Amino acid sequence: MSIAPSPKPQGLSLVPFDNLYAPTIAGWVRNDRQLAWLAPSTKPPLTAAKVVGWVRPQGHRLLGAIKATPIPIAYGELNPMKQEPGHLWIGHVVVDPNYRQRGLGRDFVEAICQAGWDDMGADRISLIVFPDNLPAIKCYKKVGFHEVGEEHHAFGHRGPRQRLLRLEIINPLR
């Protein structure tokens, strides 16, 4: 199943992912802390090859672009949850640093959720976030995500188990 490009708030459109954009996306992560928040299992430094390797089986890679230009300003993934039909997982959401603090991250996450509802028939969408990633938490809550619990994960090279918040949004039409 493919997710069709569609116009979104502020002229933000979802456009198909192309591996040619992987170096651009890798360049949006400016330091090891940002990489830990974005992809805690990914060992620094972030490279285009690592971005290409993130996708899960049956997952959908999504780019956000302004005014339907092919130049992406955001990247994220929408993945089905194994053994849970109707439940999707958002992962690896990152916005070009030149476009942060403008509400475009919120618009992108809203667009991802809308694609999940409309194109994939999702009943609910979840994600995890580090508790100290306050900009991301603020963004997700503005979209309508609510904290539903905690998870603890070990990420190999990052040391001991880490606490993450689990956030969820329910399809408003179901």
Secondary structure, 3 states (H helix, E strand, C coil): CCCCCCECHHHEEEEECCHHHHHHHHHCCCCHHHHHHHCCCCCCCCCHHHHHCCCCCCCEEEEEEECCCCCEEEEEEEEECCCCCCEEEEEEEEECHHHCCCCHHHHHHHHHHHHHHHHHCCCEEEEEECCCCHHHHHHHHHHCCEEEEEEEECCHHHCCCEEEEEEEEECCCC
